[in-house]
Every structure is written in C-alpha cells, then in structure tokens.
Amino acid sequence: MRRPWGKPGSRARRPAAGVTCAGPGESCFPPDGPLVCTLEREQMFHLCPKPSPPLQPALRGGQRLEAALSCPQFLRYPRRQLISSLAEVRPEDLTPHAMVLLAQHLARHRLREPQLLEAIARFLVAQESQLNSKVVQKLVLPFGRLNYLPLEQQFMPCLERILAREAGVAPLATVNILMSLCQLQCLPFRALHFVFSPGFISHVSGTPHAIIVRRYLSLLDTAVELELPGYQGPRLPRRQQVPIFPQPLITDRARCKYSHKDIVAEGLRQLLGEEKYRRDLTVPPGYCTDFLLCVSNSGAVLPVRTQDPFLPYPPRSCPQGQAASDPTTQNPAQRVVLMLRERWHYCRDGRVLLGSRALRERHLGLMGYQLLPLSFEELELQRGLPQLKSYLRQKLQALGLHWGPEGG
C-alpha cells in the first residue's frame, strides 16, 4: 500500500534544478516555458473574436451566369435560374467560358431549352472570329445531343467557315463538330471532302485518339452512304472502317437495372421461343439492336439460327420490295428490330429523342430494317408478365406477324 505524500516516513521528492515549488494557486511550470505559452495562446484564440471574411466583389454580367452554373443548389430550378441569369447579361459581357459551361450543362442534363440554345447559337455567330475549333466543338455539342437545329440563319454558314479555317489545326475537334452536325442532318460537303482526304486520314492514324476518330469517320461515311446520295467526294476506305456502336451505349450499361430490356426479353421468350429473336445483335455497319426478328414474306416469325439476320450493307440499289417478290432469294423479306425507348433516351421533360438515338433509328430504317419502337410509358403500364406478353402480342400482330404452328 502506497503511503501518501507528507506522511511520516515517506520520501520527499526534491525539485529539479531550476524549478521552484509553487505555492497555493501558483503554477509548477516556468512562466516562459513552452507549455504555458501554448495554453495562453489557446486561451486568447477562444476569447478574441474571429476576423470577418473579406467582402466578395459583386458579381456582374457573365460572372453571375458562371456562378449560377457552379452552384450546387442550381439543379433544383435549372431552367428558371439559367434563363433569368442569362437575361441579365449584356451580349458584350458574355465570355466563351460561361457559354461553354452553359452548353455542357444543357447537354449533360438533357435540357432542350430553345431560349438558351438560341443564345449559344447567337454567341457563336457573333464571336466567330475569336473562337477556335476546340471551343466550338463544346458549344455545338448540345445541338446534336438534344436534336435541336437553331433558328439562327447564320449558324450553319458560320460553322462551315470555322471548319474551313480550323480543320487542319485540331483534327479531333473537327470530327466532333461534324458528329454533332451529322445528328442534325446538316453535313457540309466541303468539310467532308477534307476529313475523308488521304492526307487527313493518314495524319490522324498516328495520333493517340486514332481509334475514336476512325469510329467517328465510319459513322460519317455511313451517313454519306445513306443520307447524301448527291455526294461525289472521297469516302473512307474499307480497310479504315470500324464498327460504329458495337455494344450498348455507356448510358444503357450504367442504367441497366432501370431498363425494361430483361423483362421484354423474358416476354419474347415465352411468347415466341428463344430461337425466334436475337438480343443485342450488332448489324453492319456497327449498330447494336435491342431485339431482332427474322420474318418471312408471309409474316411468319422464323428461327434466327436458320436465317441470315443481317441485311446487306451498303443497301442494294434495287427498289424496295423487289427482293421480297423475287422467288430465287432465300432470305426473309424483312427484319424487324424492336427498339426500346427508355426514359433517358429522350430530352428531359419532352418527347424528342436524343440525337444519337434518332440517328441510329434513322439509319436502321434507311438500311431496310422495320422498326418497332417500345416506349417506356407503355412498358411501365404493364403489370407483370401476362400483361406484358399481351402488349407484345398486340404490337407484333399489328405488323402482320404470326408465329407458333401457323408461323413455322
């Protein structure tokens, strides 16, 4: 058992050299020691009021628009705040940085707001001589993505002049601009002549983004083949062509758990059988389809394994329907593609398909595939597999298709 201090017989500790024993209410540490100094500073920190932050300068013009686009709470009321912020800005106060932020925001959140898109188009036309192609590709991006062709009459002539001036400076930016215009069905012939020239193709083949450029050039070549019959300029050589979209798009893969694809696949399996449809089949020149059916001349749904599911590409020049009436052909008369139109395939709060979706459906139709769109509104109304099978049966029968014993 330890003895308390001060008791008879206990040992008294001697104070260390330089330290004096303190009396009642006094500190045992030197007044200028590090511990005492630290405690005094801490006490002063809590007693003294904190200095007020410096006054922020008032935001004016384009700065207010940039602040609105950077605000975390902005997404709650995006259109109202953007339109009001933009209305307060004088045209001479707009900056490329602010307009790029606006364009990226509209594209990222699928906001097809004509007033804001027209403002970007007017800015692009007014600042044509000051903008390079790397900035222009960002300003043009929302027009193609949101499937919106502006009313500004100088929009296309302005872009053609910029492409003619900047095409050889930034190859990837040039192709990105043409991709946006391709979605709008506004491809300028002069720019196509340049990007399909042997010199341009040879130049981009040795760059780090060669794969991306080749994919975009392949899509542009497909658009020329299907949509520009009067084009007489150079084309992308066959050896340079690659599949355009060989797999489902990133947005579909990221939102697969919200997709109706699995339940539609199960409905088709129970309705038709596994042998009479193909899922996620990529057809030439590289478009991934949701579901594909092979159909005979009489409308019978045929087993896909016994047929060639691909239509020839480039499409044959014979009139439509001639192959179906030709008794020597062994191919089915039609291929039907079921296209899922999910909620994120549309512009927000609207009924307009995004540019990439509209482009894919347009090209598949021009290649000869018969499209059967399945919208998310209709699919969400089906409660369970029995209702979904009835819905799919009505959709297929409306096209004149039949299956089972009578379908072969």
Protein Blocks (a to p, Z undefined) as FASTA:
>chain_A
ZZdehiahiacddddehiacddehiafbdfkbmklmmmmmmmmmmmpccdddddddddeh
jlmmmmmmmpmklmmmmmlmmmmmmmmpcfklpcfklmmmmmmmmmmnopacfklmmmmm
mmmmmmmmmpcfklmmmmmmmmmmnopacfblklmmmmmmmmmmmmmmmmmlmmmmmmmm
mmnopacfklmmmmmpmklmmmmmmpmklmmmmmmmmmmmmmmmmmmmmbcbdcddfklp
ccfblcccfklmmmmmmpcklmmmmmmmmmnopklccehiacdehiacfbdcdddfkopa
cdfklpcfbdcddddfbdehklmmmmkbcbdfbdcddddddfklpcehiabdcfklmmmm
mmmmmnopacddddfklmmmpgcjklmmmmmmmmmmmnopaedjlnZZ
